[in-house]
Each structure stands twice: as structure tokens, then as C-alpha cells.
Amino acid sequence: MSWQAQVIRAIALRFSRPALRRQRDPVAARAHFERLARRSFRVPPGTLDLPGEAGGTPGLWVSNRPEDSGVILYFHGGAYLMGSPRSHLALGAELARRTGTRVFMPDYRLAPEHPFPAAFEDAEAAFLGLVALGHAPETIVLAGDSAGGGLALALLARLCARGLCPAGYVGFSPWTDLTLSGASLVTNASRDQLLPGHRLTEIRAMILGGATPQDAMDARLSPLHAEFPDPPPVLIHTAQTEILRDDALRMRGRLPRAEIRLAGDLPHVWPMLFNWLPEARDTLDDTARFIRRVLAPEAES
């Protein structure tokens, strides 16, 4: 572990995790997250971000000297309750810079105002909108972090079933199982640097709205329970000490050929900290190589 990772671990356990334990108001949480993102995540030079829409879903088009005709369709995290393309702009821009690919970041609807399946409906509409704009499915890479990583996996299952297979999928610490059955929710409860596991049942209730906990089995919300006929290449990153570690590792049962990278004691969605963490930059290097490979397989052979 780098010294930077040790410092961030101490800060997260002392300040960030206690703040998430206390926060009960989604609106206040969103505002706090946006302020934190503006202060903490530096957008790389040369970035261009423009508002746009795909399939009626608003979002941001992000580029940094694009060289490739492909698109990364990136879904931000935030437990389906908070986050936005703006909060994740730096990460999206860094992916754009490292891959030479444009990124579209949908501003999908959030719970509790818009409970399940609103986010999934917006995600599917965004993908189909990109196709309608002239981007072939095999030129689109699905990506996301945390809840956004799970949302992108749920969309991947739907697209595979419809014969609209994208080029690939990348997930950072994806939340794939809202039935909350992963053992690491318990075994890593005191080790996770950021997420308070005891809040997940409450958060799930807000996501589901009037639905019942049994509805969390729906593959549109819990892709761990989805089928993936003839899937594209998949890359998943998770950390050993995360409470969502097993959400990622158990996806191998659904996607046997997936590349699942297990890091050490790092915070949830550590690639967002690429300005600070050498481990984050290493992960993004690996991710960029994967994206370039799936978008131009003939060039890599």
C-alpha cells in the first residue's frame, strides 16, 4: 500500500465514513457530494464537457482530444440516491483522456423521487439513443461505478438478451446484489473505509419505493441474478476490504470469462482518486488498455 493510500485510509475512517453513517437526507447528501467532488477531483487539462442527451436522457458529453470513434457510456455511482455526471466529471474525463474515446454520462433519475425502475429505464433509453445517433452497439463500452456499475451490468444483460451486444463492460466496485446476500457485507463491515453496511437496508427501501424487498431480485436492479447470453469482454475492479467485494467476485458465476481484479485495502471506487493515489492511476491504466482493446480488437491482435 502506498503512503498516499495510508493517508486516505486514515482520513476516510476518521471523517468520510462517519459522515455517511449520519446522513439521512438524500437531498442534503447530493449537495454535499457535489461540493466534495468540486473540491477534490481535478478535471484533466484539455477536457471539453458539453450538455447533451441520448434517447431523451440528459447527460454530459465528455472528451479530451478524442482519437477514437467509439463511445464509453458511463453511469455514475451514488447508491441510486445521489451523484451526477458533474460529480463524476473528473473520472469520466480521465477515462476519455487515457482512451482517446468520447464519454457520455447520463443524468439518470434518482430515488427516492424516482424509485426503481426509473434509473434502468433511463439507462436503456440512453444506450438506444446512442445507437439511434449512429453509434453501432459494438462501438459502445458500458461502464460505471458502485450503483452505476450495477446499473451498467443490468443493462448489459438486457442488451445481450436482445442481441445488441456492446463492445465490453468495465465496472469499479459495482453494486450487483440488492438482496444484500454477500458475505463481505458482514465480514468487511468494520474494514470498509467508506461505506456503512448497516445503512444498506434503509437505502434499498428508498430505491424500491413502494416495491417489496423481494423485488430486489429483479435483474434490472440486481444483475447478480441476471442471465448474460453470449456476453462481450468484461472487466471488474474491486478491493479486498470493501463490503461490496463479494458483489463483484460472485459475478464470475454469471460471467465465467470476466476479468475480475482484486485490489488490496483501498476505498470504495478508488479510481476516482487518481489525482492522489498511485493505485488509482494503475487501475485506470489497466482499464484504458482494456477499453482500447475491446474497441479495436484487430489492432491488438
N, C-alpha and C positions, 0 to 999 in steps of 0.2 A: 504494500500500500504506500502510495506517495505521501510526502508530508502534507501536500495540499489536501489529499483525501482525509488525512487525520484531522486537519483543522476544520474542514467542512463537517466531518462527523461530529466533532465536539459542538460546533455551532448548531447543527440540526437537532441534536439531542437536547441542547440547552434551551433553544428558542423556537425552532420551527415546529417540531413535533408537539410541544405543549400548546402552541397557538392553535394547531389543528384540533387538538383534543377539546379546546374550549369553544371553538367557533361553531355556532348553531344556526346562524342566519345565512342562507345561500347568497343573498344579495350582497351582504357585507363581505362575505368570503370572496366573491367575484371581484369586488372593488380592491380588496387587499391584495389579491393575486395579481391583478393588473398593475398596481403600484409597484409591487415587488419585482415583477418582470421588467418594467421600465428601468428600474434602478440596477438590476442585477445582470441582465442578459444583453450583451452588446451585439448589435447587428453588424456583420462584417462590412467593410467598405465596398462600394460598388453595387450595393443592393438596391434593387428597384422593387417597390411594392405598390400594387395598384388594386383598387377595389374592382370586383367583377362578380359574375355569377355563372353557375353551370346548372342547367336543369331547374332553374328557379331558386336554387340555393345560393345565397350570397356568400362571398368569401373574399380572399386576397389572392391575387396572382403575384408570386414572388420569384424574382430572377436575379442572377448575379453573373453577368457576361455569359449568357447561355450558348452552348455549343451543340446541344443535342435536341432532337425534335420530340423526345419523349416528355412525359409529364409524371411528376410524383403527386399523387392525390393524398394529402397528409391530413389526418384527423387529430386535433389536439386532445390532450387529456384534461382531467379535472373532475373525475367521478360523475360525469354527465350533469354536474351541477354548476360548474364554473369553468373558466378558461375560454379562450377565443383565439382566432388567428393572430391577434395582436400580442397576446401573452406568449405565444409560441413563435413569433416572427423571427427571432434570432436563430432558433433551431432550424426553422424552415429555410431561412436564408443561407445558413451554413451548409445545409444539405444541397441547396442549389449551387453554391459556390464550389463544393467539392465534386459534384457530379456533372456540372455543366448543363443541368436539366431544370426546366421551369417547374415550379411547385404551385399547386392550387390548394389552398387551405380553406375548407368550407366553414362557415359560421353556422353550424347546425344548431337546432333548437335545444334548449337546456331544460331539465327538470328543476324544480317541481312544477313550474308554469306549464311546461310541455313534457309530460311524462312519456314513458315508453309506449309506442314505438316511434315517437317523433324523430329522434336522432337517427334511427335506422332509415326511416323514410327519406330524410334529407340526404343521408349518405348515398343511398341508391340513386336518388334523383341527380346528385352531383356527378356520379360516375356516368350515368346515361346521358347527362348533359354534355360531358366531355366528349363522349362518342358522337353525339349529335353535332358537336362543333368540328368534327373531322379527325379526332384522335382515335385511332384503332385501339381496341382493348389491349392488344399485345404491345402497345407503346405506353401503357399506363402502369405505374407501380403503385400499389396501395401501401400506405404507411401510417403509423400512428403510435402514440404513447399512452400507457395506462388505459383509461376508459376508451380513449381514441384508438389505441391498439386493438382492444377487443372489438370495437365497432368496425374497424377495417377488416378484422378476421371474419366477423359475421357477414360483412358484405362479400368477402371472398367466397364464402360458402354459397351464398345466393348466386353469385356470378358463375361459379363452377357448375352449379346445377342448371343454369340457363345456357351454358355453352358460350359464355362471354368472358373467358379466362383472361385475366390481366397478365402482364409480364412477370410479376412477382409481388411479394409482400415482405415488409420489414416492420417489426414491432419492438418497441422499447418498453420493457416491463408491462406487457399487456394484461389487462383485467379480463379474463376469459370465462369466469365461472361465478355468476351472481347467485348460485345456490350456496355459495360460501362453504364448500366442502373440502377445500385444500388443507392438507395437514400443516403447511407452513403458516397458515393464519394463526395457529396456536404455537407451533414450535419457534417461530420467529417473532412472536408478539412483543418480546422485550428487546429484540435485536434490531428490528427495522428502525432506520434512522429518522424516518419521516412520518409514515402512516400509522395512525392509531387504529388497530384492528377492531377494537370494541365498537367503533362508530359505524362499521360497515352495514350492520343490520338496519340501523336508522337511515343511512344513506340509501340503501336499497329500497326502503319503503317510499322515500321521496321519488326515486326513479320510477317505481312501478305505479305510483299514483293510486288509483282505485283497484288495481290488479292485486292478486294474492301472491304470497311468496312462492307458491307452486309455479306461477307464471315465469319465474326466473329461469326455468328450464328451457324457455323458448330460445331456439338457436339464434334468433335475431339479437338477443341480449347476452347469451352465454354460448359463444362459439365452441367451447369445450364439448358441447353436446350436439354439434353440427356434423354434417357429412360433407366431405370435400372430394367430389368425384374429379379425378384427373387434375390435381392442383398444379399450379406453377411452382417455381422455386420459392422457398420461404426461409427467412432469417429472423430469429427471435433472440433478443438480448434480455437477460435478467440477472439479478445479483443474488448471491448465496444467502444474504441476510434479510431479504425482502419478505414481507408477509405474502406477497403475490408470486413468490418464486414458483410454487407448485402450479399456479395457473399457467405459467409458461411451460414448465417441464412436462406437464401432463398432455400438452398439445401434441407430443410425439405419438401418442396413441391415436390421434386423428390424422396426423401428418407425419408418417414414419420417415419420410425423406427430408424433413425440415432440418435446417442447421440451427441448433439452439446453443447459444453461447452463454456459459455460466461464469459471471464475474465474481469477485470477492466481496468484501464488506464495503459496499457502495450505496449511496442513497437511491431511492426510487427515481427512475428516469434520469440517471446521472448524465446522459449525453447533453442535457440542457445546460450543463455547467462547463461547456467546452472552453469558455474563456478562462476558467480557473483550473480545471482538472486535466492532467495528462491522460488519465484513464478514459475520460470522455472523448478526448481527441483520438485516442487509439480506437475506441469503439466506432467513431464516425469515419475513420479511415477504412475500417473493415466494412462498414455499411456502404460507403461510397463505392468501394470495389465491387460489392455485390450488386448494387444498382446498375453500375455501368455494364457489368457482365450480363445481367438479365435483359437490359435494353439493347445490347449489341452482342448477342452470343456468338455470331460469326466472327466478330473482331477479336474475341477472346480465345477462339479455338486454335 
